Amino acid sequence: MAIDAQRRIAIRPMTAADIRPVQRVERAAYGPNVPRTPFEREITNGLAQYFVAVERGGEPEPPHGFDALRRLFHLGGDPDERVVGFLGLWYTVDQLHIVTIAVDPSAQTGGIGQRLLLEAFHVAAESELRTIALEVRPSNAPALHVYEKFGFAHVGRLRAYYSDNGEDALVMLTPELASAEQVALISSLREQHLARFGDAFEARDPEAETAEGS
Ligand SMILES: CC(C)(COP(=O)(O)OP(=O)(O)OC[C@H]1O[C@@H](n2cnc3c(N)ncnc32)[C@H](O)[C@@H]1OP(=O)(O)O)[C@@H](O)C(=O)NCCC(=O)NCCS
C-alpha cells in the first residue's frame, strides 16, 4: 500500500464504516498476537475519541479486496478513501490518554504517526487538559523515538503489562501542556512537520490552528 504522490492524507473522526479497514491496519501494524481493540464499542464511548488517517484525492484506484466488496454490497464508506492509520484517545478528568496509535507498515515513516500525535495535542489543548499519558513497550524503538521527540518522559513501569508476550510497559507523560516550553515544542514540531511533509497532507482548519496556538 504505497502512498500515491497525487493523493493527500487527511485526519478525520473514525466512523463505523472505517472499522474493517482499521482492523486490517491494526493487525498489520501490531502483528497477529496483540489483543484487538473493540472499535465498535470505542467509537460510541462518550469518553473516547478515535481518528483515522485516510489517503484521498488524485486519481482513484480501481477497487480491490475489501473496497471492491464494499462497493458491490453497498457497505458504506468513501470508496476513494484508504485508511492508512488511526489514533484512539481516552479522556480522564484532566488528562488525555493515548490508547492506541498505528500506521499501516507500508505507509510508515511518512509523517503520519507524528501527524496523528499532533492531532492528540490539538484535542488536548482544545479540551484544556493538563497532560497526555500513554504506555509503550520498551522494545518499540520507533514509537519511543517519536514520543520523546514530543516531550513525553518515562514516569513509571508496569510489570508484564502486555498479555501477548509478558513485556513490561513504560508509562510516559508529557510536561504540563500549557507550559511555555511544551507549547513552543509542539508549535515547532507542527512547523517542522508542515515543512517536511506538508505536500502529502491536507491542510488543517486554520481556525483550529489559531485556537491551539493561543
Ligand atoms: C509508532 C508508529 C505509529 C509511527 O508511525 P509513522 O507514520 O512511522 O511515524 P512518523 O513517520 O511520523 O515518524 C517515525 C519516526 O520514527 C523514526 N524511526 C523509524 N524507525 C525507527 C527505529 N527503528 N528506531 C528509532 N527511530 C525510528 C523515524 O526516523 C521518524 O522520526 P524522525 O521524523 O524524527 O526522523 C508506527 O511505527 C506504528 O504504527 N508502529 C506499530 C504500532 C505501534 O507500535 N504503535 C505504538 C504503540 S505505543
The ligand as a Tripos MOL2 file, in Angstrom:
@<TRIPOS>MOLECULE
LIG
   48    50     1     0     0
SMALL
NO_CHARGES

@<TRIPOS>ATOM
      1 C1          4.8150    4.2390   16.0110 C.3       1 LIG1
      2 C2          4.1790    4.4990   14.6430 C.3       1 LIG1
      3 C3          2.6940    4.8460   14.8510 C.3       1 LIG1
      4 C4          4.8840    5.6900   13.9740 C.3       1 LIG1
      5 O1          4.2050    5.9520   12.7480 O.3       1 LIG1
      6 P1          4.9820    6.5840   11.4740 P.3       1 LIG1
      7 O2          3.9720    7.0030   10.4920 O.co2     1 LIG1
      8 O3          6.0630    5.6800   11.0170 O.co2     1 LIG1
      9 O4          5.6330    7.8550   12.1850 O.3       1 LIG1
     10 P2          6.4150    9.0650   11.5010 P.3       1 LIG1
     11 O5          6.7390    8.7670   10.0940 O.co2     1 LIG1
     12 O6          5.6580   10.3020   11.7810 O.co2     1 LIG1
     13 O7          7.7490    9.1170   12.3920 O.3       1 LIG1
     14 C5          8.5540    7.9850   12.5530 C.3       1 LIG1
     15 C6          9.7920    8.3980   13.3030 C.3       1 LIG1
     16 O8         10.4180    7.2200   13.8700 O.3       1 LIG1
     17 C7         11.7670    7.1650   13.4430 C.3       1 LIG1
     18 N1         12.1270    5.7610   13.3830 N.ar      1 LIG1
     19 C8         11.7300    4.8490   12.4780 C.ar      1 LIG1
     20 N2         12.2690    3.6570   12.7880 N.ar      1 LIG1
     21 C9         12.9940    3.8320   13.9170 C.ar      1 LIG1
     22 C10        13.7660    2.9640   14.7470 C.ar      1 LIG1
     23 N3         13.9040    1.6750   14.4540 N.pl3     1 LIG1
     24 N4         14.3690    3.4920   15.8390 N.ar      1 LIG1
     25 C11        14.2320    4.7970   16.1610 C.ar      1 LIG1
     26 N5         13.5000    5.6680   15.4080 N.ar      1 LIG1
     27 C12        12.9060    5.1740   14.3060 C.ar      1 LIG1
     28 C13        11.7870    7.8800   12.1190 C.3       1 LIG1
     29 O9         13.0650    8.3120   11.7790 O.3       1 LIG1
     30 C14        10.8310    9.0440   12.4210 C.3       1 LIG1
     31 O10        11.4550   10.0130   13.2310 O.3       1 LIG1
     32 P3         12.0040   11.4380   12.6300 P.3       1 LIG1
     33 O11        10.8540   12.1200   11.9710 O.co2     1 LIG1
     34 O12        12.4700   12.1730   13.8540 O.co2     1 LIG1
     35 O13        13.0820   11.0880   11.6730 O.co2     1 LIG1
     36 C15         4.3590    3.2690   13.7160 C.3       1 LIG1
     37 O14         5.7020    2.8530   13.7630 O.3       1 LIG1
     38 C16         3.4530    2.0860   14.0530 C.2       1 LIG1
     39 O15         2.3010    2.0100   13.6460 O.2       1 LIG1
     40 N6          4.0070    1.1020   14.7850 N.am      1 LIG1
     41 C17         3.2420   -0.1260   15.1110 C.3       1 LIG1
     42 C18         2.1680    0.1630   16.1270 C.3       1 LIG1
     43 C19         2.7700    0.7780   17.3680 C.2       1 LIG1
     44 O16         3.8220    0.3200   17.8520 O.2       1 LIG1
     45 N7          2.1180    1.8080   17.9120 N.am      1 LIG1
     46 C20         2.5770    2.4950   19.1050 C.3       1 LIG1
     47 C21         2.1310    1.7630   20.3170 C.3       1 LIG1
     48 S1          2.6420    2.5840   21.8100 S.3       1 LIG1
@<TRIPOS>BOND
     1     1     2 1
     2     2     3 1
     3     2     4 1
     4     2    36 1
     5     4     5 1
     6     5     6 1
     7     6     7 2
     8     6     8 1
     9     6     9 1
    10     9    10 1
    11    10    11 2
    12    10    12 1
    13    10    13 1
    14    13    14 1
    15    14    15 1
    16    15    16 1
    17    15    30 1
    18    16    17 1
    19    17    18 1
    20    17    28 1
    21    18    19 ar
    22    18    27 ar
    23    19    20 ar
    24    20    21 ar
    25    21    22 ar
    26    21    27 ar
    27    22    23 1
    28    22    24 ar
    29    24    25 ar
    30    25    26 ar
    31    26    27 ar
    32    28    29 1
    33    28    30 1
    34    30    31 1
    35    31    32 1
    36    32    33 2
    37    32    34 1
    38    32    35 1
    39    36    37 1
    40    36    38 1
    41    38    39 2
    42    38    40 1
    43    40    41 1
    44    41    42 1
    45    42    43 1
    46    43    44 2
    47    43    45 1
    48    45    46 1
    49    46    47 1
    50    47    48 1
@<TRIPOS>SUBSTRUCTURE
     1 LIG1         1 GROUP 0 **** ****
